[in-house]
Amino acid sequence: MGFSFTQLSPFLMAIAGTVIFWLIARVVFSRQSFDLGRGSYVGGLPQLGALFALLGLTGIGNFSTQFFALVTTACFLALVGLLDDLKRITGSQMMLLILLLNALYSYHIGLKPEQVINATAWCGLIFVCLKIAALVYEMPFILTATSALTILIYFTRENRHIESLLLTWALLAWAIVFLFYSSSGKRALTGSSGLAATALLIGSVSFFENTGRLMLFAMLIPSMVIGFPVVLLSVLLIGSYFGNRKKTLS
């Protein structure tokens, strides 16, 4: 079966929402001071823009109450992250609020008590890994795009819920937009605000599908964050070894 342009419309709509909310963020935060390095701060607004654009494209009445709970929780998480980025709360307070919001969301969508604990810890782990990855500017975008593409490939072989598919398109859209922007040498800073919202969206795909397989795909982010430094160090050591050996032989 062929691939039509209409199948790409959610992705294109998510890109449009990302860009529009990105521009809004640059205006809103233009007078605020953030100690996050070089670049313009956009927070979690681009991620929320992708979600709102998909809501408008598909129609609000076509979504479940779980999806609306997700969007609401993502907004609160972006706000908590913003408070951390502004240094209005400490890192410990931010983490506590993030875990609390994720727990409330997990409970609201009907997960069992033990599942609530697992889901809360899972989203918290993804957030921490994204924060670590953010030490290299492009890394959170690369990890998010890789995970989203992997999940989309999985969706071509398995039945999926519309919410899961749209969430994945939203994740891929904002990651691609920021990667493209960074290729010009400029930076858009998402901070804790954007990463907190992103962690929830990644974790929620497996919640909507109610399958452990997608959790394995989402493990790409923690595993790559942990494995990337090891791989990089190994490459440097091997390169150094062969470099020194070449000098010795010459």
C-alpha positions in Angstrom: 0.0 0.0 0.0 1.4 3.4 -1.0 2.3 6.3 1.3 0.1 9.4 0.8 0.7 13.0 1.7 -2.3 12.8 4.1 -0.4 10.3 6.2 2.2 13.0 6.8 -0.3 15.7 7.7 -0.1 15.1 11.5 3.7 15.4 11.3 3.5 18.6 9.3 0.9 20.1 11.6 3.0 19.2 14.6 5.9 21.0 13.0 3.7 24.1 12.4 2.6 24.1 16.0 6.2 23.7 17.2 7.4 26.7 15.2 4.4 28.9 16.1 4.8 28.3 19.9 8.5 28.6 19.5 8.1 32.2 18.1 5.6 33.0 20.9 8.1 31.7 23.5 10.9 34.0 22.1 8.6 37.0 22.5 7.3 36.0 26.0 10.8 35.2 27.4 12.8 37.9 25.6 13.0 40.0 28.8 13.7 37.1 31.1 17.2 36.1 32.2 18.2 32.4 32.2 21.5 31.0 33.3 21.4 28.2 30.7 24.2 29.2 28.4 24.2 30.7 24.9 20.9 30.7 23.0 17.3 31.9 23.2 15.1 30.3 25.8 11.9 28.6 24.6 11.1 26.2 27.5 8.4 23.6 26.9 6.2 25.8 24.7 7.3 24.2 21.4 6.3 20.7 22.7 3.0 22.0 23.9 2.5 23.7 20.5 2.9 20.4 18.7 0.3 18.8 21.0 -2.2 21.7 20.6 -1.7 21.6 16.8 -2.6 18.0 16.7 -5.7 18.6 18.9 -6.8 21.1 16.4 -6.1 18.9 13.4 -7.9 15.8 14.6 -10.7 17.5 16.5 -11.0 17.8 20.3 -14.0 15.4 20.4 -11.9 12.6 19.0 -9.6 12.3 22.0 -10.0 10.4 25.2 -10.1 11.9 28.7 -6.7 10.3 29.2 -5.2 12.3 26.4 -6.6 15.6 27.9 -5.1 14.6 31.2 -1.8 14.1 29.4 -1.9 17.6 27.8 -2.9 19.2 31.2 -0.1 17.4 33.0 2.4 18.4 30.3 1.4 22.0 30.8 2.0 21.8 34.6 5.3 20.0 34.1 6.5 22.7 31.7 5.5 25.3 34.3 7.4 23.4 37.1 10.5 23.2 34.8 10.2 26.9 34.0 10.3 27.7 37.7 13.5 25.7 38.0 15.0 27.4 34.9 14.2 30.8 36.6 15.8 29.6 39.8 12.5 30.1 41.7 12.6 26.6 43.1 15.5 24.2 43.9 16.4 21.1 41.8 15.1 18.9 44.6 11.8 20.7 44.8 11.4 20.5 41.0 12.1 16.7 41.0 9.6 16.2 43.8 6.9 18.2 41.9 7.7 16.3 38.7 7.2 12.9 40.4 4.1 14.1 42.1 2.5 15.3 38.8 3.5 12.1 37.0 1.9 10.1 39.9 -1.3 12.0 39.8 -1.5 11.6 36.0 -0.8 7.9 36.2 -3.5 7.5 38.9 -6.0 9.5 36.9 -5.7 7.4 33.8 -6.6 4.3 35.8 -3.3 2.6 36.4 -3.1 0.2 39.4 -1.1 1.4 42.5 2.0 -0.7 41.6 1.7 0.6 38.0 1.5 4.2 39.2 4.8 3.7 41.1 6.5 2.1 38.0 5.1 4.8 35.6 6.2 7.6 37.9 9.7 6.2 38.3 9.9 5.6 34.6 9.0 9.2 33.6 11.4 10.5 36.3 14.2 8.3 34.9 13.7 9.5 31.4 13.7 13.1 32.6 17.0 12.6 34.5 18.6 11.0 31.5 17.5 13.8 29.2 19.0 16.3 31.7 22.3 14.4 31.6 22.1 14.3 27.8 21.5 18.0 27.7 25.2 18.5 28.7 25.7 18.0 25.0 23.3 20.5 23.4 21.9 18.4 20.5 21.8 15.1 22.4 18.2 15.4 23.8 16.9 16.1 20.3 18.9 13.2 18.8 17.7 10.8 21.5 14.1 11.9 21.2 14.1 11.7 17.4 15.7 8.3 17.5 13.2 6.9 20.0 10.2 8.4 18.0 11.4 7.0 14.7 11.9 3.6 16.3 8.4 3.6 17.8 7.0 4.7 14.4 8.7 1.7 12.8 7.1 -0.5 15.4 3.7 1.0 14.7 3.9 0.0 11.0 3.9 -3.7 12.2 1.4 -3.5 15.1 -2.0 -2.0 15.7 -1.8 1.3 17.7 -4.1 3.9 19.3 -4.4 7.2 17.6 -3.2 9.0 20.7 0.1 7.0 20.7 0.7 7.7 17.0 0.0 11.4 17.4 2.3 11.7 20.5 5.1 10.1 18.5 4.6 12.5 15.6 4.7 15.4 18.1 7.9 14.2 19.6 9.5 13.7 16.2 8.4 17.1 15.0 9.9 19.2 17.7 13.1 17.2 17.8 13.6 17.6 14.0 12.8 21.3 14.2 15.5 21.9 16.9 18.0 19.7 15.2 17.5 21.6 11.9 17.8 24.9 13.8 21.0 23.9 15.6 22.6 23.0 12.3 22.8 26.7 11.6 25.0 27.2 14.7 22.2 28.8 16.8 20.6 27.4 19.9 17.1 27.3 21.3 17.1 26.4 25.0 14.4 24.1 26.3 15.7 23.9 29.8 14.0 21.7 32.5 10.7 23.0 31.2 10.9 21.3 27.8 12.7 18.2 29.1 10.0 17.6 31.8 7.2 17.7 29.2 9.2 15.6 26.7 9.8 12.9 29.3 6.1 12.6 30.0 5.2 12.3 26.3 7.8 9.6 25.7 6.6 7.6 28.8 3.0 8.1 27.9 3.2 6.3 24.6 3.6 2.9 26.4 0.8 3.9 28.8 -1.7 4.4 26.0 -0.6 1.2 24.3 -0.6 -0.7 27.6 2.4 -2.7 26.4 5.8 -3.3 27.8 7.3 -3.5 24.3 7.2 0.2 23.9 8.9 0.7 27.2 11.8 -1.3 25.7 11.9 1.1 22.8 11.7 4.1 25.2 14.7 2.5 27.0 16.7 3.9 24.0 17.0 7.2 25.9 18.4 5.9 29.2 20.6 3.3 27.5 22.1 5.7 25.0 22.7 8.3 27.7 24.5 5.7 29.8 26.2 4.0 26.8 27.2 7.0 24.7 30.1 8.1 27.0 31.4 4.5 27.2 31.3 4.2 23.4 32.9 7.6 22.9 35.7 6.8 25.4 36.3 3.5 23.8 36.6 5.1 20.3 39.0 7.7 21.7 41.2 5.1 23.4 41.3 2.9 20.3 42.1 5.9 18.2 44.8 7.0 20.6 46.3 3.5 20.6 46.5 3.2 16.8 47.7 6.7 16.5 50.6 6.1 19.0 51.4 2.8 17.3 51.6 4.5 13.9 54.0 7.0 15.2 56.1 4.3 16.8 56.3 2.3 13.6 57.2 5.4 11.6 
